[in-house]
Amino acid sequence: MRPVAPPERATREVLHIPSLDGIRAASVMLVFAAHAGLKDRVPGNFGVTVFFFLSGYLITTLLRAEKERTAHISLRSFYLRRVLRIFPPYYLVLMLATLLTVTGALPGPRIQPDALLSQVLYLTNYRIVRHGWWDGLAPGTWIFWSLSVEEYFYLGFPLLYLALLRWLPGRRRQALVLVGLCGLVLAWRLILVLLLGVPKDRTYIATDTRIDSILFGCILGLIGNPVLDSTRVPERAWKLALVPLALAGLLVSFLVRSPHFQETIRYSLQGLCLFPLFVTAVRWPDWLPVRWLNVGWVKFLGVLSYSIYLVHPAVLWGVGSWTRLPAVAQAAAGLVLTLVIALAIYLVVERPAARLRRRLSRLAGPARRDATDSAGAAPVPRSAPAAAAVQPGGAKP
């Protein structure tokens, strides 16, 4: 059986990763809808899990591509790209939310210095575990918990990957290590929930209990990568068997209401189910069920997803505090205001930072030009079935 090659989009140096921006758009809308009053009807938590998976997949793809093409990984360039991508919008929103709360423009609790420090250091999740979602935090900034999980992944994973490259050559063996880590995280959640009886928030937001949601994406970046690797699984098997099985698994994860299941196995099940969904969306973007992910306005919504994610809780809180509109009208007003603010942040902060990233990448020279996130391009190994560079279609919850 002939292997199916990755989707080739060009013979030049850029191979676009289809569907990623569309996946971001869908995920951030799930999160928004849940926070806008549909929490019991919309799986907003799953939107965060998708963001985690996407981050792991994208970062691993970029690191792997750089290594295979240039024979090295520049940690300095990697961390600089992450700083320029994540920090400017994050600290801007944190500063504005804090100032609005301190001045009384945004009703909320009194800002506690230790709470603010935890957010500056990307430790919001553990601050919430100890003190709750509202104590000392500017309204809406509790959502920074997921960025805390991602930031420490960005800090640690490149070092782990370099260690695996040096001491454990072979992508399958490297992936097995990550599978083992996912198993350990699941075992840790089971211990915390079944033996120690920790609250739900502990397993939902702590880095040590959610990092596997990112590592599942890393595994896909190493083996079966839809933009770097071919597949021997027939297209019909992906679309007619694996995707329906994945959707059935996700449905189970949504419908089973047992707290013990939701706090432990659910995250692992969802991570496994995302594999075929990501593969088909990226490898066959013209397939009718996923074609909408690559429509222009959907992709642009995905480009704005980071800023949307950052600002929407504070906006919804503000609209609810400032107005007496019906719930549906509040949600609609919150969505419009969120999109306007997110677009402003994108134009004033994110896009200039992206230009700076590209400028610094060019200064590094053609041989060492590094992969970027949604606004840039990433090198692809010359030996890949499609000889080009990866251009994501970022990752941020």
C-alpha positions as CSV (number, residue, x, y, z in Angstrom):
1,M,0.0,0.0,0.0
2,R,1.4,3.4,-1.0
3,P,2.0,5.8,1.8
4,V,0.0,9.0,1.8
5,A,2.4,12.0,1.7
6,P,1.9,15.2,3.7
7,P,-0.2,17.9,2.0
8,E,2.1,19.7,-0.5
9,R,1.1,23.3,-1.0
10,A,4.2,24.7,-2.8
11,T,7.5,23.9,-4.2
12,R,9.1,27.0,-2.7
13,E,10.4,27.1,0.9
14,V,7.0,27.3,2.6
15,L,4.5,24.6,3.3
16,H,1.4,25.9,5.0
17,I,-0.1,23.9,7.9
18,P,-3.8,23.9,7.0
19,S,-6.7,24.3,9.4
20,L,-4.7,25.4,12.5
21,D,-6.1,28.9,12.6
22,G,-9.6,27.5,12.1
23,I,-9.1,25.1,15.0
24,R,-8.0,28.1,17.1
25,A,-11.1,30.0,16.1
26,A,-13.4,27.1,17.0
27,S,-11.7,26.5,20.3
28,V,-11.8,30.1,21.4
29,M,-15.5,30.4,20.5
30,L,-16.2,27.3,22.7
31,V,-14.4,29.0,25.6
32,F,-16.2,32.3,25.0
33,A,-19.6,30.6,24.7
34,A,-19.1,28.8,28.0
35,H,-18.1,32.0,29.8
36,A,-21.0,33.9,28.2
37,G,-23.5,31.8,30.0
38,L,-23.6,28.5,28.1
39,K,-21.3,26.6,30.5
40,D,-23.8,23.7,31.0
41,R,-24.4,23.3,27.2
42,V,-21.0,24.1,25.6
43,P,-17.8,22.2,26.5
44,G,-15.7,25.2,27.0
45,N,-13.1,23.2,29.0
46,F,-12.5,21.1,25.8
47,G,-11.6,24.3,23.9
48,V,-8.7,24.8,26.4
49,T,-7.7,21.2,25.9
50,V,-7.6,21.7,22.2
51,F,-5.4,24.8,22.6
52,F,-3.0,22.7,24.8
53,F,-2.8,19.9,22.2
54,L,-2.2,22.4,19.4
55,S,0.6,24.1,21.3
56,G,2.4,20.8,21.9
57,Y,2.0,19.8,18.3
58,L,3.1,23.1,16.8
59,I,6.1,23.6,19.1
60,T,7.3,20.1,18.5
61,T,6.9,20.4,14.8
62,L,8.9,23.6,14.7
63,L,11.7,22.2,16.9
64,R,11.8,19.0,14.9
65,A,11.9,20.7,11.6
66,E,14.6,23.1,12.7
67,K,16.8,20.2,13.9
68,E,16.3,18.0,10.8
69,R,17.0,20.9,8.5
70,T,19.9,22.7,10.2
71,A,21.2,19.9,12.5
72,H,20.8,22.1,15.5
73,I,18.2,23.9,17.6
74,S,18.8,27.5,18.7
75,L,17.4,27.9,22.2
76,R,18.1,31.6,22.2
77,S,16.0,32.1,19.0
78,F,13.2,29.8,20.3
79,Y,12.9,31.6,23.6
80,L,13.1,35.0,22.0
81,R,10.3,34.1,19.6
82,R,8.1,32.9,22.5
83,V,8.8,36.1,24.4
84,L,7.8,38.3,21.5
85,R,4.8,36.2,20.8
86,I,3.3,35.8,24.3
87,F,4.6,38.6,26.6
88,P,3.4,41.8,24.9
89,P,-0.4,41.0,24.7
90,Y,-0.3,39.2,28.1
91,Y,1.3,41.9,30.1
92,L,-0.7,44.6,28.3
93,V,-4.0,42.9,29.3
94,L,-2.8,42.3,32.8
95,M,-1.8,45.9,33.2
96,L,-5.0,47.3,31.9
97,A,-7.2,44.9,33.9
98,T,-5.3,45.7,37.0
99,L,-5.5,49.5,36.5
100,L,-9.2,49.3,35.7
101,T,-9.8,47.3,38.9
102,V,-7.7,49.6,41.1
103,T,-9.4,52.7,39.8
104,G,-12.8,51.2,40.3
105,A,-13.7,51.3,36.6
106,L,-13.9,47.5,36.6
107,P,-15.7,46.3,39.7
108,G,-13.8,43.6,41.5
109,P,-11.9,42.4,44.5
110,R,-9.0,44.4,46.0
111,I,-5.8,43.5,44.1
112,Q,-3.4,41.6,46.3
113,P,0.3,42.2,45.6
114,D,1.1,38.5,45.9
115,A,-1.7,37.7,43.4
116,L,-0.3,40.2,41.0
117,L,3.2,38.8,41.4
118,S,1.9,35.3,40.7
119,Q,0.5,36.6,37.4
120,V,3.7,38.4,36.5
121,L,5.5,35.1,37.1
122,Y,3.0,32.9,35.2
123,L,1.9,31.2,38.4
124,T,-1.8,32.1,38.3
125,N,-2.9,28.5,38.3
126,Y,-1.2,27.7,41.6
127,R,-2.4,30.9,43.1
128,I,-5.9,29.9,42.3
129,V,-5.4,26.4,43.8
130,R,-4.4,28.0,47.1
131,H,-6.7,31.0,47.3
132,G,-9.6,30.5,44.9
133,W,-10.6,32.1,41.5
134,W,-11.4,35.6,42.7
135,D,-9.2,36.4,45.7
136,G,-6.9,39.3,44.9
137,L,-7.1,38.9,41.1
138,A,-8.4,41.5,38.6
139,P,-11.7,40.3,37.2
140,G,-11.2,38.0,34.2
141,T,-7.5,37.5,34.7
142,W,-8.1,34.1,36.3
143,I,-8.1,32.8,32.8
144,F,-4.4,33.3,32.8
145,W,-4.1,29.9,34.5
146,S,-3.9,28.1,31.2
147,L,-1.1,30.4,30.1
148,S,0.8,29.4,33.2
149,V,0.6,25.8,32.1
150,E,1.8,26.7,28.6
151,E,4.6,29.1,29.7
152,Y,6.4,26.5,31.8
153,F,6.0,24.0,28.9
154,Y,7.7,26.4,26.7
155,L,10.5,26.8,29.2
156,G,11.1,23.1,29.8
157,F,10.1,21.2,26.7
158,P,12.9,22.4,24.4
159,L,15.5,21.2,27.0
160,L,13.7,17.9,27.3
161,Y,13.6,17.5,23.5
162,L,17.4,18.3,23.2
163,A,18.1,15.7,25.9
164,L,16.0,13.1,24.0
165,L,17.8,13.9,20.8
166,R,21.2,13.4,22.4
167,W,20.5,10.4,24.6
168,L,17.7,8.6,22.9
169,P,17.9,8.9,19.1
170,G,14.9,7.8,17.2
171,R,11.5,9.5,17.1
172,R,9.5,6.5,18.1
173,R,11.6,6.0,21.3
174,Q,11.3,9.7,22.0
175,A,7.6,9.5,21.6
176,L,7.4,6.5,23.9
177,V,9.1,8.7,26.6
178,L,6.3,11.3,26.2
179,V,3.7,8.5,26.3
180,G,5.2,7.4,29.6
181,L,5.0,10.9,30.9
182,C,1.4,11.1,29.9
183,G,0.8,7.9,31.8
184,L,2.5,9.3,34.9
185,V,0.4,12.4,34.8
186,L,-2.7,10.3,34.6
187,A,-1.5,8.2,37.5
188,W,-0.8,11.3,39.5
189,R,-4.4,12.6,38.9
190,L,-5.8,9.3,40.0
191,I,-3.8,9.5,43.2
192,L,-4.8,13.1,43.9
193,V,-8.5,12.4,43.2
194,L,-9.1,8.9,44.5
195,L,-6.6,8.7,47.4
196,L,-6.1,12.3,48.5
197,G,-9.5,13.8,47.5
198,V,-8.2,17.1,46.2
199,P,-10.7,19.6,44.8
200,K,-11.6,19.6,41.1
201,D,-9.8,22.8,40.4
202,R,-6.5,21.2,41.5
203,T,-6.5,18.7,38.7
204,Y,-8.1,21.0,36.2
205,I,-5.6,23.9,36.3
206,A,-2.3,22.8,37.9
207,T,0.6,22.3,35.5
208,D,1.6,18.9,37.0
209,T,-1.9,17.6,36.3
210,R,-2.6,19.1,32.9
211,I,0.7,19.0,31.1
212,D,-0.2,15.8,29.4
213,S,-2.8,17.6,27.3
214,I,0.1,19.4,25.7
215,L,2.4,16.3,25.6
216,F,-0.2,14.5,23.5
217,G,0.3,17.1,20.9
218,C,4.0,16.7,21.2
219,I,3.7,13.0,20.4
220,L,1.8,13.8,17.2
221,G,4.6,16.2,16.3
222,L,7.1,13.4,16.6
223,I,5.3,10.5,14.9
224,G,2.6,10.5,12.3
225,N,3.0,14.3,11.8
226,P,0.6,15.2,9.0
227,V,3.0,17.9,7.6
228,L,6.3,16.1,8.1
229,D,5.5,12.4,7.7
230,S,3.6,10.1,5.3
231,T,1.0,7.7,6.5
232,R,0.3,4.1,5.5
233,V,-3.2,4.3,6.9
234,P,-5.6,4.7,4.0
235,E,-7.5,8.0,3.7
236,R,-10.8,6.2,3.9
237,A,-9.8,4.6,7.2
238,W,-9.0,8.0,8.7
239,K,-12.2,9.6,7.6
240,L,-14.7,6.7,7.9
241,A,-13.3,4.8,10.9
242,L,-10.8,6.8,13.0
243,V,-12.6,10.1,12.9
244,P,-16.0,8.6,13.9
245,L,-14.3,6.7,16.7
246,A,-12.7,9.9,17.9
247,L,-16.0,11.7,17.9
248,A,-17.6,8.9,19.8
249,G,-14.8,9.1,22.4
250,L,-15.3,12.8,22.7
251,L,-19.0,12.4,23.2
252,V,-18.3,9.9,26.0
253,S,-16.0,12.5,27.6
254,F,-18.8,15.1,27.5
255,L,-21.6,12.9,28.7
256,V,-20.1,11.0,31.6
257,R,-20.8,13.1,34.6
258,S,-18.9,11.2,37.2
259,P,-16.5,13.7,39.0
260,H,-13.9,11.0,39.3
261,F,-13.9,10.4,35.5
262,Q,-14.0,14.1,34.7
263,E,-11.1,14.9,36.9
264,T,-8.8,12.0,35.8
265,I,-9.5,10.0,32.7
266,R,-11.4,12.6,30.7
267,Y,-8.3,14.6,29.8
268,S,-6.4,11.6,28.6
269,L,-9.4,10.3,26.6
270,Q,-9.8,13.7,24.9
271,G,-6.1,13.9,24.1
272,L,-6.2,10.5,22.4
273,C,-9.3,11.5,20.4
274,L,-7.6,14.6,19.1
275,F,-5.0,12.6,17.2
276,P,-7.2,11.6,14.2
277,L,-9.1,14.8,14.2
278,F,-5.9,16.9,13.9
279,V,-4.4,14.5,11.3
280,T,-7.5,14.7,9.0
281,A,-8.0,18.4,9.4
282,V,-4.4,19.1,8.5
283,R,-3.8,16.4,5.9
284,W,-7.1,16.7,4.0
285,P,-8.2,20.4,4.5
286,D,-10.5,20.2,1.5
287,W,-12.6,17.4,3.1
288,L,-16.1,18.8,3.4
289,P,-16.5,18.4,7.2
290,V,-13.3,20.4,7.9
291,R,-13.3,22.7,4.9
292,W,-14.9,25.5,6.9
293,L,-11.7,25.7,9.1
294,N,-9.9,27.2,6.1
295,V,-12.5,29.9,5.2
296,G,-10.9,33.3,5.3
297,W,-12.9,34.9,8.1
298,V,-12.6,31.8,10.3
299,K,-8.9,31.8,9.8
300,F,-8.7,35.5,10.7
301,L,-10.7,34.8,13.9
302,G,-8.1,32.2,14.7
303,V,-5.4,34.8,14.2
304,L,-7.1,37.0,16.8
305,S,-7.7,34.0,19.1
306,Y,-4.9,34.8,21.6
307,S,-6.1,38.3,22.2
308,I,-9.8,37.1,22.3
309,Y,-8.8,34.6,24.9
310,L,-7.0,37.1,27.0
311,V,-9.6,39.8,27.1
312,H,-13.0,38.2,26.9
313,P,-13.6,37.2,30.6
314,A,-12.9,40.8,31.7
315,V,-15.1,42.2,28.9
316,L,-18.0,39.9,29.8
317,W,-17.6,40.8,33.5
318,G,-17.5,44.5,32.7
319,V,-20.6,44.3,30.4
320,G,-22.4,42.4,33.1
321,S,-21.4,45.0,35.7
322,W,-22.0,48.1,33.7
323,T,-25.3,47.2,32.0
324,R,-28.6,45.6,32.9
325,L,-29.2,44.0,29.5
326,P,-30.8,40.5,29.1
327,A,-28.3,37.7,29.2
328,V,-28.3,37.2,25.4
329,A,-27.8,40.9,24.8
330,Q,-24.9,40.9,27.3
331,A,-23.3,38.0,25.5
332,A,-23.7,39.7,22.1
333,A,-22.4,43.0,23.4
334,G,-19.5,41.2,25.0
335,L,-18.6,39.4,21.8
336,V,-18.6,42.6,19.8
337,L,-16.5,44.5,22.3
338,T,-14.1,41.5,22.7
339,L,-13.6,41.4,18.9
340,V,-12.9,45.1,18.7
341,I,-10.4,45.1,21.6
342,A,-8.7,41.9,20.2
343,L,-8.4,43.5,16.8
344,A,-6.9,46.6,18.3
345,I,-4.3,44.5,20.3
346,Y,-3.5,42.5,17.1
347,L,-2.9,45.6,15.1
348,V,-1.0,47.7,17.7
349,V,0.8,44.9,19.6
350,E,0.8,41.5,18.0
351,R,1.5,42.4,14.3
352,P,4.4,44.7,15.1
353,A,5.9,42.0,17.4
354,A,5.5,39.5,14.5
355,R,7.4,41.8,12.2
356,L,10.1,42.1,14.8
357,R,10.3,38.3,15.0
358,R,10.7,38.0,11.3
359,R,13.3,40.7,11.2
360,L,15.3,39.0,13.9
361,S,14.9,35.7,12.1
362,R,16.3,37.2,8.9
363,L,19.2,38.6,10.8
364,A,20.0,35.0,12.0
365,G,20.8,34.1,8.4
366,P,19.2,31.8,5.9
367,A,20.8,28.6,7.3
368,R,19.7,29.3,10.8
369,R,16.3,30.9,10.1
370,D,14.0,29.7,12.8
371,A,10.4,28.6,12.8
372,T,7.8,31.0,14.1
373,D,4.2,30.7,15.1
374,S,1.1,31.6,13.2
375,A,2.6,34.7,11.7
376,G,5.8,33.2,10.4
377,A,7.5,30.2,8.7
378,A,9.4,27.2,10.0
379,P,12.1,25.1,8.3
380,V,11.2,21.6,7.2
381,P,13.7,18.8,6.8
382,R,15.0,18.4,3.3
383,S,14.4,14.7,3.5
384,A,10.7,15.2,4.4
385,P,8.3,13.9,1.8
386,A,7.3,17.4,0.9
387,A,10.5,19.4,0.7
388,A,9.5,22.8,2.1
389,A,9.2,24.7,5.3
390,V,6.4,24.7,7.7
391,Q,4.1,27.7,8.0
392,P,1.6,27.3,10.8
393,G,-1.8,28.4,10.0
394,G,0.3,29.9,17.7
395,A,-0.6,28.6,20.3
396,K,-2.4,30.1,22.9
397,P,-5.1,29.5,25.2
